[in-house]
């Protein structure tokens, strides 16, 4: 087993390099970024956990004139660019801040968090209070920003002022790095104070507009918020998204990088499973893995080589985007979700310019959101089996097993909660009266309205039935040990001393529904599933055989 230290949860470049943690070299990003140094502002948008923050820390260490970073970059590809390093390494003042922590149930609380971020950026440059190049009026505003007593107008102009003061002090233009710029707006949209936060963030982000104190700026986020919403009048920036090709190899792990990591860790035999679970993202012309997943699973494998892949990405967010989509009754998306969950693809028109207040305003926006945030990925044109795409359309699919499991869990939870909120009186009335025709009709209608998150197999139908009858005031036992085997479901009504034993079957042929119902009922009888319930004092025990074929069902008693 390889002796490597895996840096899970560490986004500090200096920390990783100084303490000998495994680092996949992404320093080529610096060279590519400086190839177009005439571009003053570059906006990188990528899904969460694709290395944005680590890359920003790397840029800060490389440029910051307050540091000596030669040892950190020794052996990395950028160190071979001698002339570039002489011109740029540790040659500029760096203003680096992240809006990742800006959140709150109210605008006032989120604003206070935002003020704290600006205050910390000022506190990191307290030497400016003593600078002879800062006039008394600027010093007063700077002090209010650092002490969190600034007015809203002063806060909105705080980064512009800070960059001016740093440039004046050092007599050099500033490199501005803003990580997770859109988090305050995403949180504001969720919590209901979007217009107020948008107004503040518009002011702050105008720092990048016609700012002569900046050498260059790099901004990262999950979404490119429409220019007219937040970057009004800003014509000096270039946006690099997952649709572009130039820099995508620096966000995510390529196949060659994963192969090298597994070889160094002595885990090459796990390559196929990692590919199935964490690969599949198609950004520009690159196919990449999610770095967060790869590093987490390698760490687990080093501790336990028999560890199976699991969902690491899911725990970094509440995955409310999928639920947001499912709960929209005005969008007819059931068939599309089933196509995606079965491994297929859909053709959709997407846009990479969205605003958080309009995310749910159209089906196109929601598909765009799922694509831009990493829940779906784009298929290559050569992968399409046939048929042309309309202008603006792309073919979308679920990238890997991990994301598919997130979809499955979300769909299952959505159906269970929807069922519990619905009126199931008619369903249980038919169940307790033995009305199989009514049960067949009700279950078929409900089955038609749900989304299959598995192939049409017994596990899907069992989960469908369990979610449907749970939380209705009855005791529900799934795969309960009864008699000489396990019944699929036992529903007990203790108050009325009655129960129902259900055995479910599925078939690939519609004409076999009746036969499978008979098989289910024979199994209940032969294995005596109902006997234990009867002996427990229940006066009335119904035995039901239910057979499923795709979205059809048949109930017999």
Residue pairs with C-beta under 8 A, 6 or more apart in sequence:
1 265
1 266
1 267
1 302
1 305
2 263
2 264
2 265
2 266
2 267
2 302
4 22
4 264
4 265
4 302
5 19
5 20
5 21
5 22
6 21
6 22
6 265
6 295
6 298
6 299
6 302
7 15
7 16
7 21
7 22
7 23
7 295
8 295
8 296
8 299
10 16
10 21
11 53
11 54
11 57
12 54
12 57
13 54
13 57
13 58
13 60
13 61
13 72
14 57
14 61
14 69
14 72
15 21
16 23
16 54
17 23
17 71
17 72
17 73
18 72
22 261
22 264
24 253
24 257
24 260
24 261
24 291
25 76
25 77
26 51
26 54
26 55
26 58
26 250
27 58
27 62
27 73
27 76
27 77
27 78
27 79
28 77
28 78
28 249
28 250
29 55
29 58
29 59
29 247
29 250
30 58
30 59
30 62
30 78
30 84
30 88
31 77
31 78
31 81
31 84
32 246
32 247
32 250
33 42
33 59
33 216
33 218
33 247
34 84
34 88
36 238
37 216
39 216
39 236
39 237
39 238
40 208
40 214
40 216
40 217
40 236
40 237
41 208
41 214
41 216
41 217
41 218
41 219
41 234
41 236
41 237
41 238
42 216
42 217
42 218
42 219
42 237
42 238
42 239
42 240
43 219
43 220
43 221
43 224
43 237
43 238
43 239
43 240
44 52
44 55
44 218
44 219
44 220
44 221
44 240
44 247
44 251
45 220
45 221
45 222
45 223
45 224
45 239
45 240
45 241
45 242
45 352
45 372
46 52
46 220
46 222
46 241
46 242
46 251
46 252
46 283
47 222
47 242
47 290
47 372
47 373
47 374
48 222
48 316
48 317
48 373
48 374
49 290
49 291
49 292
49 293
49 313
49 316
50 251
50 252
50 288
50 290
50 291
50 292
50 374
51 250
51 251
51 252
51 291
52 179
52 180
52 220
52 251
53 98
53 100
53 179
53 180
53 220
55 220
55 250
55 251
56 96
56 98
56 177
56 179
56 218
56 220
59 175
59 177
59 218
60 94
60 96
60 177
61 67
61 69
61 72
61 73
62 69
62 73
62 78
62 88
62 89
62 90
63 88
63 89
63 90
63 91
63 92
63 94
63 175
64 90
64 92
64 93
64 94
64 96
65 90
65 91
65 92
65 93
65 94
65 170
65 172
66 90
66 93
66 94
67 90
68 90
69 89
69 90
70 79
70 89
73 79
73 85
73 89
78 84
78 85
79 85
91 172
92 172
92 173
92 174
92 175
92 215
93 166
93 167
93 169
93 170
93 172
93 174
93 175
94 174
94 175
94 176
94 177
95 121
95 125
95 159
95 162
95 163
95 166
95 174
95 175
95 176
95 177
96 176
96 177
96 179
97 117
97 118
97 120
97 121
97 159
97 177
97 178
97 179
98 117
98 178
98 179
98 180
99 114
99 117
99 178
99 179
99 180
99 181
99 182
99 183
99 184
100 179
100 180
100 183
101 113
101 116
101 117
101 183
102 110
102 113
102 114
102 117
102 183
102 184
102 187
103 110
103 113
103 183
103 184
103 187
104 110
104 111
104 112
104 113
104 187
104 191
105 191
106 191
106 193
107 188
107 193
107 196
107 197
110 184
110 187
110 188
110 191
110 193
110 197
111 152
111 196
111 197
111 200
112 148
114 155
114 184
114 200
114 204
115 148
115 150
115 155
116 148
118 145
118 150
118 155
118 158
118 159
118 204
119 145
119 146
119 147
119 148
121 158
121 159
121 162
122 142
122 145
122 146
122 158
122 162
123 146
125 162
125 165
125 166
126 146
127 169
128 134
128 139
128 142
128 165
128 166
128 169
129 139
129 142
129 143
131 165
131 168
131 169
133 165
133 168
133 169
134 142
134 165
134 168
134 169
138 161
138 164
138 165
141 150
141 154
141 161
142 161
142 162
142 165
144 150
144 151
144 154
145 154
145 155
145 158
145 161
145 162
150 158
152 200
153 203
154 161
155 200
155 203
155 204
156 200
156 202
156 203
156 204
156 206
157 203
158 204
159 176
159 204
159 207
160 206
160 207
160 211
160 213
163 174
163 176
163 207
163 211
163 213
163 214
164 213
166 174
166 213
167 173
167 174
167 213
167 214
168 213
172 215
173 212
173 213
173 214
173 215
174 213
174 214
174 215
175 214
175 215
175 216
175 217
175 218
176 207
176 208
176 214
176 216
176 217
176 218
177 217
177 218
177 219
178 217
178 218
178 219
178 220
179 220
180 220
180 221
181 201
181 205
181 219
181 220
181 221
182 221
182 222
182 223
182 225
182 356
183 221
184 197
184 200
184 201
185 194
185 197
185 198
185 201
185 225
185 230
185 356
186 222
186 223
186 356
187 197
188 194
188 196
188 197
188 198
188 356
189 356
189 357
189 359
190 320
194 356
194 357
195 357
198 229
198 230
198 357
201 230
202 229
202 230
202 232
205 230
205 231
205 234
206 232
206 233
206 234
207 217
208 214
208 217
208 219
208 231
208 234
208 236
208 237
209 231
209 233
209 234
209 236
210 236
217 237
219 237
222 372
222 373
223 352
223 354
223 356
223 369
223 372
223 373
224 239
224 241
224 352
224 353
224 354
225 231
225 353
225 354
225 355
225 356
226 353
226 354
226 355
227 234
227 353
229 355
231 237
239 352
240 246
240 247
241 352
241 372
242 248
242 281
242 283
242 284
242 371
242 372
242 378
243 283
243 284
243 352
243 378
244 284
245 284
245 285
245 286
246 284
248 283
248 284
248 285
248 286
248 288
249 286
249 288
251 283
251 288
252 281
252 283
252 286
252 288
252 289
252 290
252 291
253 261
253 288
253 289
253 290
253 291
253 294
254 286
254 287
254 288
254 289
255 275
255 279
255 287
255 289
258 271
258 274
258 275
258 279
258 289
258 294
259 268
259 271
261 294
261 298
262 268
262 270
262 271
262 274
262 298
265 298
265 301
265 302
267 298
267 301
267 302
267 305
270 297
270 301
273 308
273 309
274 289
274 294
274 297
274 309
275 289
276 309
276 400
276 401
277 293
277 297
277 309
277 400
277 401
277 402
278 289
278 290
278 293
278 294
278 297
278 309
278 400
278 402
279 287
279 288
279 289
279 399
279 400
280 287
280 377
280 399
280 400
281 287
281 288
281 289
281 290
281 374
281 377
281 399
281 400
282 377
282 378
282 379
282 380
282 399
290 313
290 374
290 402
292 312
292 313
292 316
293 312
293 313
293 402
296 312
297 307
297 309
297 310
297 312
300 307
300 310
301 307
309 401
309 402
311 402
311 405
311 406
312 402
313 374
313 402
313 403
313 406
314 402
314 405
314 406
314 409
319 406
319 410
321 366
321 369
321 370
321 373
321 375
322 370
322 375
322 406
322 407
322 410
322 411
323 410
323 413
323 414
324 359
324 360
324 366
325 331
325 333
325 366
325 370
326 333
326 337
326 410
326 411
326 414
326 451
327 414
328 360
328 363
328 366
331 363
331 366
333 363
334 449
334 450
334 451
336 346
337 407
337 411
337 451
338 451
338 452
339 345
339 346
340 346
340 376
340 396
340 397
340 398
340 407
341 398
341 404
341 407
341 408
341 411
341 451
341 452
341 453
341 454
342 452
342 455
343 397
343 398
344 397
345 379
345 384
345 395
345 396
345 397
346 367
346 395
346 396
346 397
347 387
347 389
347 390
347 393
347 394
347 395
347 396
348 364
348 367
348 393
348 394
348 396
349 364
349 367
349 390
349 392
349 393
350 364
350 367
350 368
350 371
350 372
350 392
350 394
350 396
351 364
351 365
351 368
352 368
352 372
354 365
354 368
354 369
354 372
358 365
359 365
359 366
359 369
360 366
367 376
367 396
370 376
370 396
371 377
371 378
371 394
371 396
374 399
374 403
375 398
375 403
375 406
375 407
376 396
376 397
376 398
376 399
376 403
377 396
377 397
377 398
377 399
378 394
378 395
378 396
379 394
379 395
379 396
379 397
381 389
381 395
383 395
384 395
389 395
398 404
398 407
407 453
408 453
408 454
411 451
411 453
412 453
412 463
412 467
415 450
415 451
415 464
415 467
416 467
416 470
416 471
419 446
419 467
419 468
419 470
419 471
420 470
420 471
420 472
424 468
424 469
424 472
426 438
426 442
427 439
427 442
427 443
427 468
427 469
428 472
428 474
429 435
429 438
430 436
430 438
430 439
430 442
431 439
431 491
431 500
431 542
431 544
432 493
432 496
432 498
432 500
432 542
434 542
434 557
436 544
436 555
436 556
436 557
439 544
439 555
440 553
440 554
440 555
443 468
443 546
443 553
443 555
444 551
444 552
444 553
446 468
447 464
447 548
447 551
447 552
447 553
448 551
450 464
452 460
452 551
453 460
454 460
454 463
456 506
456 548
456 549
456 550
457 506
458 504
458 505
458 506
461 504
461 506
461 546
461 548
462 478
462 479
462 488
462 489
462 504
465 488
465 489
465 502
465 504
465 546
466 476
466 478
466 489
469 476
469 489
469 491
470 476
474 491
474 492
474 493
475 491
475 492
475 494
476 489
476 490
476 491
476 492
477 489
477 490
477 492
478 488
478 489
479 486
479 487
479 488
480 486
480 487
480 489
480 490
482 490
482 501
482 527
482 528
482 529
482 530
482 531
482 532
482 533
483 527
483 528
483 529
483 530
483 531
483 532
484 527
484 528
485 523
485 527
485 529
487 501
487 502
487 503
487 524
487 529
488 502
488 503
488 504
489 500
489 501
489 502
489 504
490 499
490 500
490 501
490 502
490 529
490 533
491 499
491 500
491 502
492 499
492 533
492 538
493 499
496 540
497 537
497 538
497 539
497 540
498 538
498 539
498 540
498 541
498 542
499 530
499 533
499 538
499 540
499 541
499 542
500 541
500 542
500 543
500 544
501 524
501 529
501 530
501 533
501 541
501 542
501 543
501 544
502 544
502 546
503 520
503 521
503 523
503 524
503 529
503 543
503 544
503 545
503 546
504 520
504 546
504 547
504 548
505 516
505 517
505 519
505 520
505 545
505 546
505 547
505 548
506 516
506 547
506 548
506 549
507 513
507 515
507 516
507 547
507 548
507 549
508 549
509 549
510 549
510 552
512 547
512 549
513 547
513 548
513 549
513 552
513 553
513 554
514 547
514 554
514 556
515 547
516 545
516 547
516 554
517 545
517 546
517 547
517 554
517 555
517 556
518 545
518 556
519 545
520 544
520 545
520 546
520 547
520 556
521 543
521 544
521 545
521 556
521 557
523 529
523 545
524 530
524 543
524 545
525 543
529 543
530 541
530 543
533 541
534 541
542 557
543 557
544 555
544 556
544 557
545 555
545 556
545 557
546 553
546 554
546 555
546 556
547 553
547 554
547 556
